[in-house]
Amino acid sequence: MLKFFQNVFPIRKGYKLSPSYYAIKKTFKTIGLGYESIHACEHDCCLFRGDDNKDLDLCLVCHTSRWKDSNTPRKRVPKKVLRYFSITPRLQRLYKSSHTANKMIWHATGKCTEPGKMQHPVDGRAWKNFDTKYLDFAKELSNVRLGLAAYGFNPFGNLSQAYSMRPMILTTYNLPPWLCMKESSFMLTLLIPSLKSLGKKIDVYLRPLFEDLKVLWDRKGVETIDVASGQKFNIRVIVLWTISDFPARSSLSGWSGQGCKACPTCNKTLHLFIRQRHVDNDKDPEVNTTSELFALAYGPTWTPISINSCVVDNVRYVVHSRDERRITQNSSICSPGPDGEMYYGQLQEILKFKYLLFKVVLFRVKWFDTRNQGRKVKRLVLRNNMTQIGTRAESFKDDQYILITQVKQVFYLEDKVKPYWRVVKHVNHKKFSDGGVIVVEDDPDIIYFDNSSDLLLSTSLNDLDNATLHIDGQSTKVDVSPDIIDVVDEDDITDDEDAIPHDLADSY
C-alpha cells in the first residue's frame, strides 16, 4: 500500500510521504495516534507489562512460554499481543481543537428540544444521581463522562463473521447527541486478541485502561489546555456505565451470569424487594413460623465438613478413593430420573453442611455417561435382565451433587470381555427398614424422612428436651418430632470386616 501511494504521489513532484512503514508508525506515535503493544499470556493469565513482568519469558500462573519460538536466533515473536490506545492524549486533543472544545460542555449548556423525553444521557437518572453524589466533579463542566462498550457490542455490524480481535470502545457523552453516537466519535481503546469469549479473564486485558482511568479520576486529574476559554484546567474522567450484552456485563461486573442470582442488578437489590413483601414474624403473634424455616433463613456454615463414610438406613456408603483399597464395594450408587431412566455413578465425596438446628449431607458423584448415540456408540446395554454400562465417559460434570435420600446402592461387576464396562447388580438389602426415618449413624444429628417430599429438619438428639433457637435476642422453643429415634454411636470401620456387604450374599 505504501509503494502504491509513493507511485501515485511521487516525491520528485513535491509530495512528502514517509519512506517506510516504520517511519509512519513513528510519526503517528509522535502526534499521539499510536498504540502500545503489550505481550499477553497464551491462556489469558497475565500481561507481560510493568517492572515485574516485562522481562519474563514464562507466565507466572501457567508457566507457558511467552514466545512462539524461544530458540530462534532472530527477534522472537510473542504468541499474543494486546494493543492499547491510551485515552489521555486523545481526551486532551478534544479540548485543544477549536472544532470540539465548545461541544465538550454541551451537556451543561445545551437545551432539550422536546421536554419530557430523554434526548441525551444527561436527562437520565444515573447522570443526575452521580452529580448529586460527587458535587466537586459536577462543578467542573469540562470533566468527561464516558461509556465503555465491551465485547458483545457490534459497532459496525460485521461481527457475525469469524474474527480474532475483540474491540473495547469508549463513548464520550459530553458531546451533543448527534455527535456522541456517531462512529467518528468512538474511541477505540483496546484490541484484544481472542477467538473465544474471555469470560472472567477480561479483567487481565482491562488493566492498562483501568490504570489510566484511576489517574484521570484522581482529584488532581491531568493538566489540559482548553482553547475555547484559553485557560488550563485539570481534566477528570469517569466511566458512568457499560454497554454490552448480558454475558459481557456479567464478566465486567465479576458476576457469575448463571443460576438464580445471574443478574448483578437484581441480586444487589433483592433484599429490598424481600423487605417490602414479607411479614415480620417477631412482631406479628398471628404468624406461626417453624424453627426449621428460621434455620434455613440463616443458612449453613461457610465451610462444609468432608467425611469418608456414612450409614444411611443401615446401608454403609464409602467414598471411592477409600473403597479402592478394600475388597468390599460401597461406593457404587444409582439414582432414578423423573422419566424412569436410571443414572449410575461412583461416590467421590461426602459433604456435611451444618445449620443452626440440623445438618444436611450431600453426595458428590462421578456420573457415568450412559447415553447411546445412534447404532455405533453404545454406552448402556440391556440384555437378558442384565444392565451393562460403560464407565469411560463422564457426564453431568457441572451437576455432581445429590441428597442422600435420592440414591440407592448398587454393585458393579467387572466385564471380563469389554474393558471399562461393568454389569450392574441391583440389591434389595435385608436391613432396609420399611420406611419412615433415614438416619446417618456416623452423625446422629443428620435425620431425614423419606415418606415426605419435604425435608424434615431436626435438632441434636442430646438436646431434645430443651431445644431453643435464639433469634434477634428472643428465644423460640423448638417442637421436636416424636418419630426421631436414637442410634448407637459406631466407630468407623477401617478394615474389610464389613457386616453389610457380607450379608448381601443372602439378598441375591
C-alpha positions as CSV (number, residue, x, y, z in Angstrom):
1,M,0.0,0.0,0.0
2,L,2.8,2.4,0.8
3,K,4.5,1.7,-2.5
4,F,1.2,2.4,-4.3
5,F,0.9,5.8,-2.7
6,Q,4.5,6.6,-3.5
7,N,3.9,5.9,-7.1
8,V,0.7,7.9,-7.2
9,F,2.2,10.8,-5.3
10,P,6.0,10.8,-6.2
11,I,8.4,12.6,-4.1
12,R,10.1,14.2,-7.1
13,K,6.9,16.2,-7.7
14,G,7.0,17.7,-4.3
15,Y,4.8,15.3,-2.4
16,K,6.0,14.4,1.1
17,L,5.4,10.8,2.1
18,S,7.2,8.7,4.7
19,P,9.8,6.5,3.2
20,S,8.9,3.4,5.2
21,Y,6.2,1.9,7.3
22,Y,8.4,2.2,10.4
23,A,8.6,6.0,9.8
24,I,4.8,6.2,9.5
25,K,4.4,4.4,12.9
26,K,6.9,6.7,14.4
27,T,5.1,9.8,13.1
28,F,1.7,8.5,14.4
29,K,3.2,7.9,17.8
30,T,4.7,11.4,17.9
31,I,1.4,13.1,17.4
32,G,-0.4,10.7,19.9
33,L,-2.1,8.4,17.4
34,G,0.0,5.3,18.1
35,Y,-0.7,2.4,20.4
36,E,1.2,0.4,23.0
37,S,1.9,-3.3,22.1
38,I,1.6,-5.4,25.3
39,H,2.5,-9.1,25.2
40,A,0.0,-11.4,26.8
41,C,-0.1,-14.9,28.1
42,E,-1.4,-17.5,25.6
43,H,-4.0,-18.6,28.2
44,D,-5.0,-15.0,29.2
45,C,-3.4,-15.3,32.6
46,C,-1.4,-12.1,32.7
47,L,0.2,-9.3,30.8
48,F,4.0,-9.0,30.4
49,R,3.9,-5.4,31.5
50,G,5.4,-3.4,34.3
51,D,8.7,-3.6,36.1
52,D,8.0,-7.1,37.5
53,N,6.7,-8.8,34.3
54,K,8.1,-7.1,31.3
55,D,11.3,-9.2,31.1
56,L,9.7,-12.6,31.9
57,D,9.8,-15.4,29.4
58,L,7.3,-17.6,31.1
59,C,3.8,-16.9,32.5
60,L,3.8,-16.7,36.3
61,V,0.5,-18.6,36.5
62,C,0.5,-21.4,33.9
63,H,4.3,-21.3,33.2
64,T,3.8,-21.4,29.4
65,S,6.3,-19.7,27.1
66,R,5.7,-16.1,26.1
67,W,7.2,-16.7,22.6
68,K,6.2,-18.7,19.6
69,D,9.7,-20.0,19.1
70,S,12.0,-19.4,22.1
71,N,15.1,-20.8,20.4
72,T,15.2,-18.7,17.2
73,P,18.3,-16.5,16.8
74,R,16.2,-13.7,15.3
75,K,13.9,-11.4,17.0
76,R,11.4,-13.5,19.0
77,V,7.7,-13.2,18.2
78,P,5.1,-13.2,21.0
79,K,2.1,-15.6,21.0
80,K,-0.4,-12.9,21.8
81,V,-0.2,-9.1,21.6
82,L,-2.7,-6.7,23.2
83,R,-2.9,-3.3,21.5
84,Y,-3.8,-0.4,23.9
85,F,-4.6,3.1,22.6
86,S,-4.1,5.4,25.5
87,I,-7.1,7.6,26.2
88,T,-5.4,10.5,28.0
89,P,-3.8,12.3,24.9
90,R,-7.0,11.8,22.9
91,L,-9.2,13.4,25.5
92,Q,-6.7,16.3,25.7
93,R,-6.9,16.8,22.0
94,L,-10.7,17.2,22.2
95,Y,-10.0,20.4,24.2
96,K,-7.0,21.5,22.1
97,S,-9.1,21.6,18.9
98,S,-11.4,24.6,18.3
99,H,-13.9,22.3,16.5
100,T,-14.7,20.1,19.6
101,A,-13.7,22.3,22.6
102,N,-17.0,24.2,22.7
103,K,-19.0,21.0,22.2
104,M,-17.4,19.2,25.1
105,I,-19.6,21.2,27.6
106,W,-22.9,20.8,25.6
107,H,-24.3,18.6,28.4
108,A,-24.3,21.7,30.6
109,T,-25.1,24.4,28.1
110,G,-27.3,22.6,25.6
111,K,-31.1,22.7,25.6
112,C,-33.6,19.9,25.3
113,T,-35.9,20.5,22.3
114,E,-38.6,18.1,23.5
115,P,-39.3,18.4,27.2
116,G,-40.3,15.2,28.9
117,K,-38.2,13.0,26.6
118,M,-34.7,11.7,27.1
119,Q,-32.6,13.0,24.2
120,H,-29.2,12.7,25.9
121,P,-27.8,10.7,28.8
122,V,-27.8,14.0,30.8
123,D,-31.6,13.7,31.1
124,G,-31.3,10.2,32.7
125,R,-31.5,9.4,36.4
126,A,-28.0,7.9,36.5
127,W,-26.3,11.2,35.4
128,K,-28.3,13.2,37.9
129,N,-27.6,10.9,40.8
130,F,-23.9,11.0,40.0
131,D,-23.9,14.8,40.0
132,T,-25.7,14.8,43.4
133,K,-23.2,12.4,44.9
134,Y,-20.0,13.9,43.5
135,L,-20.5,17.7,43.6
136,D,-16.8,18.5,43.1
137,F,-16.8,16.5,39.9
138,A,-20.0,18.0,38.6
139,K,-18.9,21.6,39.4
140,E,-16.2,21.5,36.6
141,L,-18.2,21.4,33.4
142,S,-15.2,20.2,31.4
143,N,-14.9,16.9,33.2
144,V,-15.6,14.0,30.9
145,R,-18.2,11.2,31.3
146,L,-17.6,8.1,29.3
147,G,-19.4,4.8,28.5
148,L,-17.4,1.6,28.0
149,A,-18.6,-0.7,25.2
150,A,-17.4,-4.2,25.9
151,Y,-17.4,-7.3,23.6
152,G,-20.8,-8.2,22.5
153,F,-21.1,-4.6,21.3
154,N,-21.3,-4.6,17.5
155,P,-20.4,-1.0,16.3
156,F,-20.1,-1.8,12.6
157,G,-22.5,-4.7,12.1
158,N,-19.8,-7.2,10.9
159,L,-19.1,-9.3,14.0
160,S,-21.2,-12.2,12.8
161,Q,-18.1,-13.3,10.7
162,A,-15.2,-15.1,12.2
163,Y,-12.7,-12.7,13.7
164,S,-9.8,-12.9,16.1
165,M,-9.8,-9.4,17.6
166,R,-12.3,-8.0,20.2
167,P,-12.6,-4.2,20.4
168,M,-13.2,-2.2,23.5
169,I,-14.7,1.2,22.7
170,L,-15.3,4.3,24.7
171,T,-18.1,6.8,24.0
172,T,-17.8,10.5,25.1
173,Y,-21.1,11.6,26.5
174,N,-20.1,15.3,26.9
175,L,-20.7,15.8,23.2
176,P,-24.2,16.6,21.9
177,P,-26.5,13.6,21.0
178,W,-25.9,14.0,17.2
179,L,-22.2,13.5,17.7
180,C,-21.6,11.2,20.7
181,M,-23.4,8.3,19.0
182,K,-21.5,8.7,15.7
183,E,-18.9,6.2,14.7
184,S,-16.4,9.1,14.2
185,S,-16.7,9.9,17.9
186,F,-16.0,6.4,19.1
187,M,-12.6,5.9,20.8
188,L,-11.0,2.5,20.3
189,T,-9.1,1.7,23.4
190,L,-8.2,-2.0,23.3
191,L,-7.8,-4.6,20.7
192,I,-7.9,-7.9,22.5
193,P,-6.6,-11.0,20.6
194,S,-9.0,-13.8,21.3
195,L,-11.0,-16.2,19.2
196,K,-13.2,-17.2,22.1
197,S,-15.1,-15.3,24.8
198,L,-12.8,-14.2,27.6
199,G,-15.3,-14.6,30.4
200,K,-13.9,-13.5,33.8
201,K,-10.4,-13.2,32.3
202,I,-11.4,-10.0,30.7
203,D,-10.0,-8.1,33.7
204,V,-6.5,-9.1,32.7
205,Y,-6.8,-7.1,29.4
206,L,-8.6,-4.1,31.0
207,R,-5.7,-3.3,33.4
208,P,-4.0,-0.8,31.2
209,L,-7.3,1.1,30.7
210,F,-8.1,1.0,34.4
211,E,-4.7,2.4,35.3
212,D,-5.3,5.4,33.2
213,L,-8.8,5.8,34.5
214,K,-7.6,5.8,38.1
215,V,-5.2,8.6,37.3
216,L,-7.9,10.6,35.5
217,W,-10.4,10.1,38.3
218,D,-8.0,11.3,40.9
219,R,-8.7,14.8,42.3
220,K,-5.5,16.1,40.7
221,G,-6.5,14.9,37.3
222,V,-4.3,15.7,34.2
223,E,-3.4,19.2,33.1
224,T,-5.1,20.2,29.9
225,I,-5.4,23.4,27.8
226,D,-8.9,24.5,26.7
227,V,-8.6,26.5,23.6
228,A,-12.2,27.7,23.9
229,S,-11.5,29.6,27.1
230,G,-7.8,29.9,26.7
231,Q,-7.1,28.5,30.2
232,K,-5.6,25.5,31.7
233,F,-7.6,23.1,33.9
234,N,-7.2,19.6,35.3
235,I,-9.4,17.2,33.4
236,R,-11.0,14.4,35.3
237,V,-12.8,11.4,33.8
238,I,-15.5,8.9,35.0
239,V,-17.0,5.8,33.3
240,L,-20.7,6.1,34.0
241,W,-21.8,2.8,32.6
242,T,-21.0,-0.1,30.3
243,I,-22.7,-1.1,27.0
244,S,-22.6,-4.8,26.4
245,D,-24.6,-8.0,26.0
246,F,-25.6,-9.9,29.1
247,P,-22.6,-12.3,29.2
248,A,-20.2,-9.4,28.8
249,R,-21.9,-7.5,31.6
250,S,-21.5,-10.4,33.9
251,S,-17.8,-10.6,33.1
252,L,-17.2,-6.9,33.7
253,S,-19.1,-6.9,37.0
254,G,-17.4,-10.1,38.2
255,W,-20.7,-11.9,38.5
256,S,-21.4,-15.5,37.5
257,G,-24.1,-14.7,34.9
258,Q,-25.7,-18.1,35.6
259,G,-28.1,-19.5,38.2
260,C,-30.8,-17.9,40.3
261,K,-28.6,-14.8,41.0
262,A,-27.4,-14.2,37.5
263,C,-28.3,-10.6,37.2
264,P,-25.9,-8.2,39.0
265,T,-28.6,-5.6,39.4
266,C,-31.5,-7.8,40.7
267,N,-29.3,-9.6,43.2
268,K,-27.9,-6.5,44.7
269,T,-31.4,-5.1,45.4
270,L,-33.1,-8.4,46.2
271,H,-33.0,-7.8,49.9
272,L,-35.0,-4.6,49.4
273,F,-37.6,-6.5,47.4
274,I,-38.0,-9.1,50.2
275,R,-38.3,-6.5,53.0
276,Q,-41.2,-4.8,51.3
277,R,-43.1,-8.1,50.8
278,H,-42.5,-10.2,53.9
279,V,-44.1,-10.5,57.3
280,D,-42.2,-9.5,60.4
281,N,-42.7,-12.8,62.3
282,D,-41.2,-11.4,65.6
283,K,-43.8,-8.7,65.8
284,D,-46.8,-10.5,64.4
285,P,-48.2,-13.0,67.0
286,E,-50.6,-14.5,64.5
287,V,-47.9,-15.8,62.2
288,N,-46.6,-19.2,63.2
289,T,-43.2,-20.0,61.6
290,T,-41.4,-23.2,62.2
291,S,-37.9,-23.2,63.7
292,E,-36.6,-25.1,60.7
293,L,-37.6,-22.2,58.4
294,F,-35.7,-19.8,60.7
295,A,-32.6,-22.1,60.5
296,L,-32.8,-22.2,56.7
297,A,-33.0,-18.4,56.5
298,Y,-29.8,-18.1,58.4
299,G,-28.1,-20.6,56.1
300,P,-25.3,-23.1,56.7
301,T,-21.8,-22.6,57.7
302,W,-19.4,-21.4,55.0
303,T,-17.2,-24.5,55.0
304,P,-18.7,-28.0,54.8
305,I,-17.1,-31.0,56.5
306,S,-15.8,-33.7,54.3
307,I,-16.2,-37.3,55.6
308,N,-15.2,-40.7,54.2
309,S,-18.3,-42.8,55.0
310,C,-21.7,-42.7,56.5
311,V,-24.5,-45.2,57.2
312,V,-28.0,-44.4,55.8
313,D,-30.8,-46.7,56.9
314,N,-28.3,-49.5,57.8
315,V,-26.5,-49.2,54.5
316,R,-22.9,-48.0,54.5
317,Y,-21.6,-45.7,51.8
318,V,-17.9,-45.1,51.4
319,V,-16.1,-42.7,49.0
320,H,-14.5,-44.4,46.0
321,S,-10.9,-43.3,46.9
322,R,-11.2,-45.4,50.1
323,D,-13.2,-48.1,48.5
324,E,-10.4,-48.9,46.0
325,R,-8.3,-50.2,48.9
326,R,-10.9,-52.7,50.1
327,I,-12.3,-56.0,48.9
328,T,-15.8,-54.8,49.5
329,Q,-17.7,-52.3,47.4
330,N,-19.7,-49.5,49.0
331,S,-19.2,-46.5,46.6
332,S,-21.4,-47.6,43.6
333,I,-24.7,-45.8,43.5
334,C,-27.6,-45.1,41.2
335,S,-30.4,-42.6,41.1
336,P,-33.7,-42.8,39.3
337,G,-34.7,-40.0,37.0
338,P,-38.1,-38.3,36.6
339,D,-38.9,-40.4,33.5
340,G,-37.9,-43.7,34.9
341,E,-34.4,-43.7,33.5
342,M,-31.5,-44.7,35.8
343,Y,-28.3,-42.8,36.4
344,Y,-25.2,-44.6,37.6
345,G,-22.1,-43.3,39.2
346,Q,-19.4,-43.6,41.9
347,L,-19.4,-41.7,45.2
348,Q,-16.4,-39.3,45.3
349,E,-17.1,-37.2,48.3
350,I,-19.5,-36.9,51.3
351,L,-20.1,-33.3,52.4
352,K,-21.8,-32.4,55.7
353,F,-23.4,-28.9,56.0
354,K,-24.2,-27.6,59.4
355,Y,-27.2,-25.3,60.1
356,L,-28.3,-23.9,63.4
357,L,-30.5,-26.8,64.3
358,F,-29.6,-29.6,61.9
359,K,-27.1,-30.9,59.4
360,V,-27.6,-31.9,55.8
361,V,-25.4,-34.4,53.9
362,L,-24.7,-34.2,50.1
363,F,-23.0,-36.8,47.9
364,R,-20.6,-35.6,45.2
365,V,-20.9,-38.3,42.5
366,K,-18.9,-39.0,39.3
367,W,-21.8,-39.8,37.0
368,F,-21.1,-42.1,34.0
369,D,-22.3,-41.1,30.6
370,T,-24.7,-43.9,29.6
371,R,-26.4,-42.1,26.7
372,N,-26.4,-44.1,23.5
373,Q,-25.5,-42.2,20.3
374,G,-27.0,-44.0,17.3
375,R,-26.2,-47.6,16.5
376,K,-22.4,-47.3,16.7
377,V,-21.8,-45.7,20.1
378,K,-23.4,-47.8,22.9
379,R,-22.8,-46.9,26.5
380,L,-25.8,-48.8,28.0
381,V,-27.0,-52.3,27.0
382,L,-30.0,-54.1,28.4
383,R,-29.8,-57.8,27.7
384,N,-31.2,-60.9,29.4
385,N,-32.3,-59.0,32.5
386,M,-28.8,-57.6,32.9
387,T,-27.7,-53.9,32.6
388,Q,-24.3,-53.2,31.2
389,I,-22.8,-49.7,31.3
390,G,-19.6,-48.1,30.0
391,T,-17.6,-46.2,32.7
392,R,-15.1,-44.4,30.5
393,A,-17.2,-41.3,29.6
394,E,-18.3,-38.9,32.4
395,S,-21.4,-36.8,32.4
396,F,-23.0,-34.0,34.5
397,K,-19.6,-32.5,35.4
398,D,-21.4,-29.3,36.4
399,D,-24.2,-31.1,38.4
400,Q,-22.5,-33.7,40.6
401,Y,-24.3,-33.2,43.9
402,I,-27.3,-35.1,45.2
403,L,-29.1,-35.7,48.5
404,I,-28.6,-38.9,50.3
405,T,-32.3,-39.6,50.1
406,Q,-32.1,-39.7,46.3
407,V,-29.6,-42.5,45.9
408,K,-29.6,-46.3,46.1
409,Q,-26.6,-48.6,46.5
410,V,-25.7,-50.9,43.6
411,F,-22.8,-53.1,42.8
412,Y,-20.6,-53.1,39.6
413,L,-19.3,-56.4,38.4
414,E,-16.3,-56.3,36.0
415,D,-17.0,-57.3,32.5
416,K,-14.2,-59.8,31.5
417,V,-14.7,-59.3,27.8
418,K,-15.1,-55.5,27.5
419,P,-12.7,-53.2,29.3
420,Y,-14.2,-50.2,31.1
421,W,-17.6,-52.0,31.1
422,R,-19.5,-53.0,34.2
423,V,-22.5,-55.2,34.9
424,V,-24.9,-53.5,37.3
425,K,-26.3,-55.6,40.2
426,H,-29.3,-54.2,42.0
427,V,-29.7,-55.4,45.5
428,N,-32.6,-55.2,48.0
429,H,-30.9,-55.2,51.3
430,K,-32.5,-57.2,54.1
431,K,-31.5,-54.4,56.5
432,F,-33.6,-51.8,54.7
433,S,-36.3,-50.5,57.0
434,D,-39.8,-50.3,55.6
435,G,-39.9,-46.6,55.7
436,G,-40.1,-43.5,57.9
437,V,-36.7,-42.5,59.3
438,I,-33.4,-42.4,57.5
439,V,-30.6,-42.0,60.0
440,V,-26.9,-41.3,59.3
441,E,-25.4,-43.4,62.0
442,D,-22.0,-41.7,61.9
443,D,-23.7,-38.5,63.0
444,P,-27.0,-38.8,64.8
445,D,-27.8,-35.1,64.2
446,I,-28.5,-35.9,60.5
447,I,-32.0,-37.2,60.1
448,Y,-34.3,-37.4,57.0
449,F,-37.8,-38.6,56.5
450,D,-38.2,-40.4,53.1
451,N,-42.0,-40.6,53.3
452,S,-42.4,-36.9,52.6
453,S,-41.5,-34.6,49.7
454,D,-40.3,-32.0,52.3
455,L,-37.0,-32.5,54.2
456,L,-37.6,-32.8,57.9
457,L,-35.0,-31.0,59.9
458,S,-34.2,-31.9,63.5
459,T,-32.1,-30.8,66.4
460,S,-29.3,-32.7,68.1
461,L,-30.5,-35.8,69.9
462,N,-28.7,-34.7,73.0
463,D,-30.8,-31.6,73.3
464,L,-34.3,-32.9,72.5
465,D,-35.8,-31.8,75.9
466,N,-34.6,-28.2,75.7
467,A,-34.2,-27.2,72.1
468,T,-34.2,-23.4,71.9
469,L,-33.3,-21.1,69.0
470,H,-32.2,-17.5,69.7
471,I,-33.2,-15.1,67.0
472,D,-32.7,-11.3,67.4
473,G,-32.4,-11.6,71.2
474,Q,-35.6,-13.7,71.6
475,S,-35.9,-17.4,72.4
476,T,-38.1,-19.6,70.3
477,K,-38.9,-23.1,71.5
478,V,-38.4,-25.9,69.0
479,D,-41.0,-28.6,68.7
480,V,-39.3,-31.9,68.3
481,S,-40.9,-34.7,66.3
482,P,-41.7,-37.8,68.4
483,D,-40.7,-40.0,65.5
484,I,-37.0,-39.3,65.9
485,I,-35.1,-42.4,67.0
486,D,-31.8,-42.6,68.8
487,V,-28.9,-44.5,67.4
488,V,-25.8,-46.1,68.9
489,D,-22.6,-44.4,68.0
490,E,-20.4,-46.8,66.0
491,D,-16.8,-46.4,65.2
492,D,-15.9,-46.1,61.5
493,I,-15.0,-49.4,60.1
494,T,-11.4,-49.3,58.7
495,D,-10.9,-52.9,57.7
496,D,-12.7,-55.2,55.3
497,E,-14.8,-56.9,58.1
498,D,-17.9,-55.1,56.8
499,A,-21.1,-56.5,58.2
500,I,-23.3,-55.1,55.5
501,P,-21.5,-56.4,52.3
502,H,-21.0,-59.9,53.8
503,D,-24.7,-60.1,54.5
504,L,-25.6,-59.1,50.9
505,A,-25.0,-62.7,49.7
506,D,-28.2,-63.7,51.4
507,S,-30.1,-61.0,49.5
508,Y,-29.3,-62.2,45.9
